[in-house]
Amino acid sequence: MGNTKSGAVSKEILEELKLNTKFSETEIVQWYENFKRQCPTGRISKEEFQDIYSKFFPDGDAQTYAQHVFRSFDTNADGTLDFKEYIIALHMTSTGKTNKKLEWAFSLFDVDKNGYITKSEVREICTAIFKLIPRNELSALPNDENTAEKGQINSGGSLPRVIMNEWLKKSLSRVCWTMKWLFV
């Protein structure tokens, strides 16, 4: 992580983030200062992430989906997000290349991290996504898509592309705004 004694981001992390994101040195330093102000420990716990995420979905249940998003960002699987993981996630969801966004989406659905996505994993993520939708908005969905069961796996055992595409777009957008909002 950063140099916690001086309160400044370490040169190694700074150089790595400049190399692997589209953020300038000034932007990274500003993000780091905000990050440290909001998270003096230099880490975001899963519970803190869930609490923040829930504020974006006050009429839905964001807990399960937030757990999955957190898992997909916690690349070292230590149960926290450090500054580097946070900035990489922010970059990937906001300005990253399409290929990187697709890799992230795959990691979101690959719940057990075995490199494959099963029907049960799709069902688990789609159920979490449907919990985000306020009940009054569920009724506005077409009848064949208005529940997680109907909207996720059709009778042929596949996920309708329109549902996947629409929810991936919304999910990426919401994740991006959540990540930006955390430390502004």
Residue frames as a rotation matrix with the C-alpha (Angstrom) as fourth column:
MET 1
0.589 0.808 0.000 0.00
0.808 -0.589 0.000 0.00
0.000 0.000 -1.000 0.00
GLY 2
0.584 -0.334 0.740 1.11
0.045 -0.897 -0.441 3.56
0.811 0.290 -0.509 0.43
ASN 3
-0.556 -0.807 -0.199 3.67
0.386 -0.039 -0.922 4.85
0.737 -0.589 0.333 2.86
THR 4
0.425 0.868 -0.258 1.51
0.626 -0.075 0.777 5.07
0.655 -0.491 -0.575 5.97
LYS 5
-0.064 -0.505 -0.861 4.12
0.944 -0.311 0.112 6.93
-0.325 -0.805 0.496 8.01
SER 6
-0.908 -0.351 -0.227 4.23
0.264 -0.903 0.340 9.96
-0.325 0.249 0.912 5.74
GLY 7
-0.013 0.982 -0.187 0.65
0.113 -0.184 -0.976 9.69
-0.994 -0.034 -0.108 4.55
ALA 8
0.018 -0.047 -0.999 1.80
-0.906 -0.424 0.003 9.70
-0.424 0.904 -0.051 0.93
VAL 9
0.952 0.293 0.087 1.35
-0.211 0.835 -0.508 7.01
-0.221 0.465 0.857 -1.67
SER 10
0.214 -0.931 0.296 4.56
0.128 0.328 0.936 5.04
-0.968 -0.163 0.189 -2.17
LYS 11
-0.198 -0.399 -0.895 6.59
-0.808 -0.450 0.379 5.66
-0.554 0.799 -0.233 -5.31
GLU 12
-0.957 -0.189 0.219 6.22
-0.067 0.880 0.470 1.99
-0.281 0.436 -0.855 -6.31
ILE 13
-0.237 0.953 0.188 2.42
0.709 0.302 -0.637 2.06
-0.664 -0.018 -0.747 -6.09
LEU 14
0.279 0.312 -0.908 2.29
-0.223 -0.899 -0.378 5.46
-0.934 0.308 -0.181 -7.81
GLU 15
-0.538 -0.567 -0.624 4.41
-0.743 -0.032 0.669 4.26
-0.399 0.823 -0.404 -10.73
GLU 16
-0.904 0.235 0.357 2.47
0.308 0.937 0.165 1.02
-0.296 0.259 -0.919 -11.05
LEU 17
0.031 0.991 -0.130 -0.87
0.603 -0.122 -0.788 2.85
-0.797 -0.054 -0.602 -11.08
LYS 18
0.104 -0.073 -0.992 0.37
-0.571 -0.821 0.001 5.41
-0.814 0.567 -0.127 -13.61
LEU 19
-0.820 -0.514 -0.252 1.50
-0.512 0.463 0.724 2.55
-0.255 0.722 -0.643 -15.83
ASN 20
-0.905 0.415 0.093 -1.69
0.425 0.892 0.155 0.47
-0.018 0.180 -0.983 -15.48
THR 21
0.115 0.963 -0.242 -4.41
0.805 -0.233 -0.546 3.14
-0.583 -0.132 -0.802 -15.46
LYS 22
0.049 -0.023 0.999 -5.28
0.798 -0.600 -0.053 6.28
0.600 0.800 -0.011 -17.37
PHE 23
0.910 0.315 -0.269 -4.97
0.414 -0.654 0.634 8.38
0.024 -0.688 -0.725 -14.22
SER 24
0.345 -0.796 0.497 -2.30
-0.077 -0.552 -0.830 11.05
0.936 0.248 -0.251 -13.95
GLU 25
-0.525 -0.629 -0.573 0.08
0.587 0.220 -0.779 11.31
0.616 -0.745 0.254 -11.00
THR 26
-0.868 0.239 0.435 -1.90
-0.413 -0.835 -0.363 14.31
0.277 -0.495 0.824 -9.71
GLU 27
0.126 0.981 -0.144 -5.19
-0.728 0.190 0.659 12.38
0.674 0.022 0.738 -9.91
ILE 28
0.190 -0.120 -0.974 -3.70
0.354 0.934 -0.046 9.36
0.916 -0.336 0.220 -8.13
VAL 29
-0.828 -0.536 -0.161 -2.30
0.366 -0.301 -0.880 11.53
0.423 -0.788 0.446 -5.34
GLN 30
-0.596 0.687 0.416 -5.67
-0.739 -0.672 0.050 13.27
0.314 -0.278 0.908 -4.94
TRP 31
0.367 0.717 -0.593 -7.51
-0.387 0.697 0.603 9.93
0.846 0.008 0.533 -4.85
TYR 32
-0.196 -0.531 -0.824 -5.01
0.550 0.636 -0.541 8.69
0.812 -0.559 0.167 -2.27
GLU 33
-0.945 -0.152 0.289 -5.50
-0.112 -0.681 -0.724 11.71
0.307 -0.717 0.626 -0.01
ASN 34
-0.143 0.975 0.167 -9.28
-0.907 -0.197 0.372 11.27
0.396 -0.099 0.913 -0.15
PHE 35
0.296 0.184 -0.937 -8.94
-0.050 0.983 0.177 7.52
0.954 -0.005 0.300 0.37
LYS 36
-0.572 -0.629 -0.526 -6.79
0.515 0.224 -0.828 8.00
0.638 -0.744 0.195 3.49
ARG 37
-0.807 0.349 0.476 -9.17
-0.537 -0.769 -0.347 10.63
0.245 -0.536 0.808 4.84
GLN 38
0.215 0.971 -0.107 -12.14
-0.873 0.240 0.424 8.28
0.437 0.003 0.899 4.48
CYS 39
0.910 0.011 -0.414 -10.23
0.092 0.969 0.227 5.12
0.404 -0.245 0.881 5.42
PRO 40
0.562 -0.729 0.391 -7.44
-0.823 -0.536 0.185 6.00
0.075 -0.426 -0.902 7.86
THR 41
0.424 -0.391 0.817 -6.48
-0.232 0.825 0.515 2.34
-0.876 -0.407 0.259 8.11
GLY 42
-0.458 -0.581 -0.672 -5.77
-0.778 -0.104 0.620 2.34
-0.431 0.807 -0.404 4.37
ARG 43
-0.985 0.171 -0.033 -8.31
0.139 0.888 0.438 -0.41
0.105 0.426 -0.898 3.78
ILE 44
-0.278 0.959 0.057 -12.03
-0.941 -0.284 0.185 -0.79
0.193 -0.002 0.981 3.10
SER 45
-0.798 0.066 0.599 -13.69
-0.211 0.900 -0.381 -3.76
-0.565 -0.430 -0.704 4.76
LYS 46
-0.817 0.563 0.125 -16.42
0.435 0.460 0.774 -5.77
0.378 0.687 -0.621 3.06
GLU 47
-0.080 0.826 -0.557 -18.92
0.972 -0.060 -0.229 -4.41
-0.222 -0.560 -0.798 5.60
GLU 48
-0.283 -0.094 -0.954 -17.94
0.112 -0.992 0.064 -0.80
-0.952 -0.088 0.291 4.91
PHE 49
-0.980 -0.098 -0.173 -18.21
-0.164 -0.093 0.982 -1.44
-0.113 0.991 0.075 1.17
GLN 50
-0.552 0.833 -0.023 -21.67
0.771 0.521 0.368 -2.98
0.318 0.186 -0.930 1.61
ASP 51
-0.027 0.536 -0.844 -22.85
0.742 -0.554 -0.377 -0.03
-0.670 -0.636 -0.383 3.70
ILE 52
-0.564 -0.256 -0.785 -21.68
-0.243 -0.857 0.454 2.44
-0.789 0.447 0.421 1.07
TYR 53
-0.986 0.169 -0.002 -23.17
0.060 0.361 0.931 0.38
0.158 0.917 -0.366 -1.75
SER 54
-0.393 0.891 -0.228 -26.52
0.914 0.353 -0.198 0.17
-0.096 -0.287 -0.953 0.04
LYS 55
-0.275 0.251 -0.928 -26.81
0.205 -0.928 -0.312 3.97
-0.939 -0.276 0.204 -0.06
PHE 56
-0.826 -0.080 -0.558 -27.04
-0.495 -0.371 0.786 3.76
-0.270 0.925 0.267 -3.85
PHE 57
-0.599 0.653 -0.463 -29.93
0.001 0.579 0.815 1.30
0.801 0.488 -0.348 -3.71
PRO 58
-0.864 0.209 0.459 -32.10
-0.502 -0.277 -0.819 2.55
-0.044 -0.938 0.344 -0.84
ASP 59
0.122 0.992 0.034 -35.21
-0.960 0.127 -0.249 0.86
-0.251 -0.002 0.968 -2.25
GLY 60
0.602 0.001 -0.798 -33.49
-0.393 0.871 -0.296 -2.43
0.695 0.492 0.525 -3.01
ASP 61
0.881 -0.362 0.303 -31.35
-0.110 0.466 0.878 -5.00
-0.459 -0.807 0.371 -1.21
ALA 62
0.686 -0.667 -0.289 -27.74
-0.580 -0.262 -0.772 -4.35
0.439 0.697 -0.566 -2.19
GLN 63
0.441 -0.563 0.699 -25.98
-0.738 0.215 0.639 -6.53
-0.510 -0.798 -0.320 0.38
THR 64
0.528 -0.213 0.822 -25.52
0.283 0.957 0.066 -9.68
-0.800 0.198 0.566 -1.69
TYR 65
0.850 -0.208 0.484 -24.56
0.458 -0.162 -0.874 -7.89
0.260 0.965 -0.043 -4.90
ALA 66
0.703 -0.610 0.365 -22.12
-0.653 -0.757 -0.008 -5.66
0.281 -0.233 -0.931 -2.99
GLN 67
0.467 -0.531 0.707 -20.47
-0.362 0.615 0.700 -8.80
-0.807 -0.583 0.095 -1.56
HIS 68
0.600 -0.196 0.776 -19.93
0.665 0.661 -0.347 -10.12
-0.445 0.724 0.527 -5.08
VAL 69
0.844 -0.320 0.431 -18.60
0.076 -0.723 -0.687 -6.81
0.531 0.612 -0.586 -6.39
PHE 70
0.624 -0.619 0.476 -16.28
-0.762 -0.348 0.546 -6.59
-0.173 -0.704 -0.689 -3.39
ARG 71
0.499 -0.408 0.765 -15.05
0.092 0.902 0.422 -10.16
-0.862 -0.140 0.487 -3.98
SER 72
0.722 -0.186 0.666 -14.30
0.692 0.190 -0.697 -9.34
0.003 0.964 0.266 -7.61
PHE 73
0.737 -0.457 0.499 -12.24
-0.249 -0.869 -0.428 -6.29
0.629 0.191 -0.754 -6.60
ASP 74
0.611 -0.504 0.610 -10.41
-0.681 0.058 0.730 -7.93
-0.404 -0.862 -0.308 -3.68
THR 75
0.638 -0.327 -0.697 -7.75
-0.557 0.430 -0.711 -9.41
0.532 0.842 0.092 -5.95
ASN 76
-0.498 -0.862 -0.100 -5.49
-0.529 0.393 -0.752 -10.62
0.687 -0.321 -0.651 -3.14
ALA 77
0.214 0.748 -0.628 -8.47
0.076 0.628 0.775 -12.17
0.974 -0.213 0.078 -1.26
ASP 78
-0.778 -0.547 -0.309 -7.50
0.361 0.013 -0.932 -10.64
0.514 -0.837 0.187 2.08
GLY 79
-0.059 0.875 -0.480 -11.03
0.995 0.090 0.042 -9.44
0.080 -0.475 -0.876 2.88
THR 80
0.269 0.123 -0.955 -10.24
0.333 -0.943 -0.027 -5.76
-0.904 -0.311 -0.294 2.35
LEU 81
0.673 -0.149 0.724 -9.67
0.680 -0.261 -0.685 -3.34
0.291 0.954 -0.074 -0.49
ASP 82
-0.034 -0.732 -0.681 -6.44
0.678 -0.517 0.522 -1.39
-0.734 -0.443 0.514 -0.30
PHE 83
0.159 0.089 -0.983 -5.72
-0.320 -0.938 -0.136 1.76
-0.934 0.336 -0.120 -2.29
LYS 84
-0.780 -0.528 -0.335 -4.19
-0.488 0.179 0.854 -0.09
-0.391 0.830 -0.397 -5.23
GLU 85
-0.743 0.573 0.345 -7.17
0.634 0.768 0.089 -2.46
-0.214 0.284 -0.935 -5.56
TYR 86
0.143 0.824 -0.548 -9.52
0.495 -0.539 -0.682 0.50
-0.857 -0.174 -0.485 -5.24
ILE 87
-0.067 -0.231 -0.971 -7.82
-0.573 -0.787 0.227 2.52
-0.817 0.571 -0.080 -8.01
ILE 88
-0.967 -0.253 0.002 -7.55
-0.156 0.600 0.785 -0.47
-0.200 0.759 -0.620 -10.33
ALA 89
-0.432 0.886 0.170 -11.28
0.816 0.464 -0.345 -1.14
-0.384 -0.010 -0.923 -9.80
LEU 90
0.238 0.493 -0.837 -12.13
0.122 -0.870 -0.478 2.52
-0.963 0.012 -0.267 -10.36
HIS 91
-0.488 -0.513 -0.706 -10.07
-0.640 -0.339 0.689 2.61
-0.593 0.788 -0.163 -13.55
MET 92
-0.966 0.064 0.252 -11.46
0.189 0.840 0.509 -0.65
-0.179 0.539 -0.823 -14.85
THR 93
-0.225 0.973 0.051 -15.10
0.881 0.225 -0.416 0.29
-0.416 -0.049 -0.908 -14.29
SER 94
0.445 0.442 -0.779 -14.85
0.193 -0.896 -0.399 3.90
-0.874 0.027 -0.484 -15.44
THR 95
0.475 -0.331 -0.816 -12.17
-0.770 -0.605 -0.203 4.28
-0.426 0.724 -0.542 -18.10
GLY 96
-0.328 -0.671 0.665 -10.87
-0.287 0.742 0.606 0.80
-0.900 0.008 -0.436 -18.67
LYS 97
-0.730 -0.002 -0.683 -10.91
-0.677 0.136 0.723 -0.94
0.091 0.991 -0.101 -22.02
THR 98
0.289 0.937 -0.194 -13.90
-0.917 0.330 0.226 -3.07
0.275 0.113 0.955 -22.96
ASN 99
0.121 -0.316 -0.941 -11.81
-0.094 0.940 -0.327 -6.23
0.988 0.128 0.084 -22.68
LYS 100
-0.881 -0.474 -0.005 -10.90
-0.006 0.023 -1.000 -5.38
0.474 -0.880 -0.023 -19.06
LYS 101
-0.425 0.813 0.398 -14.54
-0.902 -0.344 -0.261 -4.63
-0.075 -0.470 0.879 -18.25
LEU 102
0.455 0.573 -0.681 -15.53
-0.651 0.736 0.185 -8.00
0.608 0.359 0.708 -19.68
GLU 103
-0.360 -0.656 -0.663 -12.80
0.127 0.670 -0.732 -9.70
0.924 -0.347 -0.158 -17.63
TRP 104
-0.904 0.086 0.419 -14.20
-0.422 -0.344 -0.839 -7.99
0.072 -0.935 0.347 -14.54
ALA 105
0.069 0.997 -0.022 -17.76
-0.992 0.071 0.109 -9.07
0.110 0.014 0.994 -15.43
PHE 106
0.246 -0.055 -0.968 -16.51
-0.215 0.970 -0.110 -12.63
0.945 0.235 0.227 -15.80
SER 107
-0.759 -0.597 -0.260 -14.81
0.128 0.255 -0.958 -12.47
0.639 -0.760 -0.117 -12.39
LEU 108
-0.567 0.651 0.505 -18.06
-0.824 -0.443 -0.353 -11.17
-0.006 -0.616 0.787 -10.90
PHE 109
0.466 0.828 -0.313 -19.98
-0.843 0.523 0.126 -14.19
0.267 0.205 0.941 -12.22
ASP 110
0.104 -0.519 -0.849 -17.19
-0.011 0.853 -0.523 -16.69
0.994 0.064 0.083 -11.48
VAL 111
0.703 0.340 0.625 -18.18
-0.544 -0.308 0.780 -16.89
0.458 -0.889 -0.032 -7.81
ASP 112
0.928 -0.330 0.174 -15.90
0.107 0.683 0.722 -19.80
-0.357 -0.651 0.670 -6.90
LYS 113
0.479 -0.766 -0.429 -13.00
-0.780 -0.595 0.192 -18.40
-0.402 0.243 -0.883 -8.95
ASN 114
0.143 -0.413 0.900 -12.39
0.102 0.910 0.401 -21.64
-0.984 0.034 0.172 -10.82
GLY 115
-0.776 -0.505 -0.378 -12.30
-0.257 -0.295 0.921 -20.06
-0.577 0.811 0.099 -14.29
TYR 116
-0.792 0.600 0.108 -15.77
0.433 0.430 0.792 -21.29
0.429 0.675 -0.601 -15.29
ILE 117
-0.706 0.673 0.221 -19.24
-0.698 -0.607 -0.380 -19.83
-0.121 -0.422 0.898 -14.91
THR 118
-0.905 0.424 -0.020 -21.94
0.423 0.905 0.049 -22.32
0.039 0.036 -0.999 -14.03
LYS 119
-0.195 0.933 0.303 -25.72
0.326 -0.229 0.917 -22.00
0.925 0.277 -0.260 -14.15
SER 120
0.438 0.381 -0.814 -25.83
0.873 0.035 0.486 -21.80
0.214 -0.924 -0.318 -10.38
GLU 121
-0.505 -0.670 -0.544 -23.32
0.733 -0.666 0.139 -18.92
-0.455 -0.329 0.828 -10.40
VAL 122
-0.831 0.299 0.469 -25.37
0.179 -0.654 0.735 -17.07
0.527 0.695 0.490 -13.02
ARG 123
0.181 0.954 -0.238 -28.48
0.545 0.104 0.832 -17.70
0.819 -0.280 -0.501 -10.93
GLU 124
0.130 -0.211 -0.969 -26.72
0.976 -0.147 0.163 -16.41
-0.177 -0.966 0.187 -7.80
ILE 125
-0.843 -0.486 -0.231 -25.56
0.432 -0.867 0.247 -13.17
-0.321 0.108 0.941 -9.45
CYS 126
-0.650 0.663 0.372 -28.84
0.148 -0.369 0.917 -12.60
0.745 0.651 0.142 -11.28
THR 127
0.299 0.739 -0.604 -30.76
0.802 0.149 0.578 -13.09
0.517 -0.658 -0.548 -8.04
ALA 128
-0.219 -0.465 -0.858 -28.48
0.838 -0.540 0.079 -10.54
-0.500 -0.701 0.508 -6.36
ILE 129
-0.973 -0.114 0.202 -29.05
0.215 -0.772 0.599 -8.13
0.088 0.626 0.775 -9.27
PHE 130
-0.239 0.963 0.125 -32.81
0.378 -0.026 0.925 -8.57
0.894 0.268 -0.358 -9.08
LYS 131
0.182 0.265 -0.947 -32.68
0.983 -0.033 0.180 -7.74
0.017 -0.964 -0.266 -5.37
LEU 132
-0.785 -0.528 -0.324 -31.30
0.519 -0.846 0.123 -4.31
-0.339 -0.072 0.938 -6.36
ILE 133
-0.742 0.543 0.393 -34.44
0.141 -0.447 0.883 -3.49
0.655 0.711 0.255 -8.32
PRO 134
-0.791 0.550 0.269 -37.18
-0.517 -0.363 -0.775 -1.79
-0.328 -0.752 0.571 -6.30
ARG 135
-0.598 0.599 0.533 -40.34
0.439 0.801 -0.408 -3.90
-0.671 -0.010 -0.741 -6.25
ASN 136
0.377 0.810 -0.449 -42.37
0.018 -0.491 -0.871 -1.25
-0.926 0.321 -0.200 -8.07
GLU 137
-0.002 -0.447 -0.895 -39.88
-0.921 -0.348 0.176 -1.36
-0.390 0.824 -0.411 -10.98
LEU 138
-0.816 -0.272 0.509 -39.99
-0.139 0.949 0.285 -5.15
-0.561 0.161 -0.812 -11.24
SER 139
0.045 0.936 0.350 -43.60
0.413 0.302 -0.859 -4.93
-0.910 0.184 -0.372 -12.42
ALA 140
0.504 0.101 -0.857 -42.46
-0.572 -0.704 -0.420 -2.74
-0.647 0.703 -0.297 -15.34
LEU 141
-0.642 -0.766 -0.047 -40.28
-0.581 0.445 0.682 -5.53
-0.501 0.465 -0.730 -16.73
PRO 142
-0.180 0.559 -0.810 -41.74
-0.809 0.384 0.445 -7.82
0.559 0.735 0.383 -19.42
ASN 143
0.660 0.593 0.460 -43.58
-0.751 0.522 0.405 -10.81
0.000 -0.613 0.790 -17.94
ASP 144
0.877 -0.352 -0.328 -40.91
0.247 0.915 -0.319 -13.23
0.412 0.199 0.889 -19.07
GLU 145
-0.123 -0.987 0.108 -38.20
0.422 -0.150 -0.894 -11.20
0.898 -0.065 0.435 -17.31
ASN 146
0.222 0.316 0.922 -39.83
-0.449 -0.807 0.384 -9.85
0.866 -0.499 -0.037 -14.14
THR 147
0.907 -0.097 0.409 -38.29
-0.358 0.331 0.873 -12.29
-0.220 -0.939 0.266 -11.67
ALA 148
-0.057 -0.998 0.026 -34.79
-0.884 0.063 0.463 -13.59
-0.463 0.003 -0.886 -11.23
GLU 149
-0.223 0.019 0.975 -36.00
0.063 0.998 -0.005 -17.06
-0.973 0.061 -0.223 -12.15
LYS 150
0.707 0.563 0.428 -37.64
0.476 0.069 -0.877 -15.88
-0.523 0.824 -0.219 -15.38
GLY 151
0.927 -0.264 -0.267 -35.01
-0.361 -0.824 -0.438 -13.34
-0.104 0.502 -0.858 -16.30
GLN 152
0.163 -0.975 0.154 -31.89
-0.785 -0.033 0.619 -15.36
-0.598 -0.222 -0.770 -15.83
ILE 153
-0.861 -0.453 0.232 -32.04
-0.255 0.778 0.574 -18.84
-0.441 0.435 -0.785 -17.32
ASN 154
-0.084 0.869 -0.488 -34.61
-0.996 -0.091 0.008 -19.63
-0.037 0.487 0.873 -19.99
SER 155
0.713 0.489 0.503 -36.08
-0.514 0.852 -0.101 -23.05
-0.477 -0.186 0.859 -20.64
GLY 156
0.849 -0.455 -0.268 -33.18
-0.015 0.487 -0.873 -23.84
0.528 0.745 0.407 -22.96
GLY 157
0.651 -0.590 -0.477 -30.76
0.738 0.348 0.578 -23.32
-0.175 -0.729 0.662 -20.08
SER 158
-0.341 -0.815 0.469 -29.29
0.872 -0.461 -0.167 -20.06
0.352 0.352 0.867 -21.34
LEU 159
-0.232 0.149 -0.961 -29.21
0.584 -0.769 -0.260 -16.48
-0.778 -0.621 0.092 -20.17
PRO 160
0.660 0.501 0.560 -31.09
0.748 -0.363 -0.556 -14.08
-0.076 0.786 -0.614 -22.44
ARG 161
-0.322 -0.882 0.344 -28.56
0.911 -0.387 -0.142 -11.71
0.258 0.267 0.928 -23.97
VAL 162
0.052 0.396 0.917 -30.82
0.176 -0.907 0.382 -8.69
0.983 0.142 -0.116 -23.56
ILE 163
0.956 0.279 -0.089 -30.96
0.117 -0.084 0.990 -9.25
0.268 -0.957 -0.113 -19.79
MET 164
0.393 -0.886 -0.247 -27.24
0.877 0.280 0.390 -9.86
-0.277 -0.370 0.887 -19.51
ASN 165
-0.337 -0.556 0.759 -26.29
0.789 -0.608 -0.095 -6.87
0.514 0.567 0.644 -21.66
GLU 166
0.334 0.555 0.762 -28.69
0.048 -0.817 0.574 -4.47
0.941 -0.155 -0.300 -19.97
TRP 167
0.990 0.086 -0.116 -27.72
0.114 0.022 0.993 -5.50
0.088 -0.996 0.012 -16.46
LEU 168
0.168 -0.984 -0.051 -24.01
0.980 0.161 0.118 -5.54
-0.108 -0.070 0.992 -17.23
LYS 169
-0.238 -0.207 0.949 -24.32
0.492 -0.868 -0.066 -1.98
0.838 0.451 0.309 -18.52
LYS 170
0.618 0.556 0.556 -26.28
-0.197 -0.575 0.794 -0.88
0.761 -0.600 -0.245 -15.46
SER 171
0.869 -0.326 -0.372 -24.02
0.490 0.464 0.738 -2.81
-0.068 -0.824 0.563 -13.11
LEU 172
-0.109 -0.967 0.231 -20.84
0.972 -0.153 -0.178 -1.32
0.207 0.205 0.957 -14.58
SER 173
-0.094 0.152 0.984 -22.36
0.169 -0.972 0.166 2.14
0.981 0.182 0.065 -14.45
ARG 174
0.836 0.485 0.257 -23.49
-0.175 -0.207 0.962 1.75
0.520 -0.849 -0.088 -10.84
VAL 175
0.625 -0.694 -0.357 -20.21
0.772 0.485 0.410 0.18
-0.111 -0.533 0.839 -9.76
CYS 176
-0.248 -0.733 0.633 -18.31
0.776 -0.541 -0.323 3.02
0.580 0.411 0.703 -11.40
TRP 177
0.152 0.374 0.915 -20.39
-0.174 -0.901 0.398 5.69
0.973 -0.219 -0.071 -9.65
THR 178
0.970 0.169 -0.173 -20.12
0.120 0.285 0.951 3.87
0.210 -0.943 0.256 -6.33
MET 179
0.295 -0.940 -0.173 -16.35
0.955 0.292 0.047 3.64
0.007 -0.179 0.984 -6.62
LYS 180
-0.348 -0.407 0.844 -16.05
0.477 -0.852 -0.214 7.32
0.807 0.328 0.491 -7.54
TRP 181
0.450 0.661 0.601 -18.46
-0.189 -0.588 0.787 8.42
0.873 -0.467 -0.140 -4.82
LEU 182
0.605 -0.209 -0.769 -16.55
0.707 0.585 0.398 6.59
0.366 -0.784 0.501 -2.11
PHE 183
0.038 -0.776 -0.630 -13.80
0.885 -0.266 0.381 9.18
-0.463 -0.572 0.677 -1.93
VAL 184
-0.120 -0.040 0.992 -14.89
0.672 -0.739 0.051 12.45
0.731 0.673 0.116 -3.44
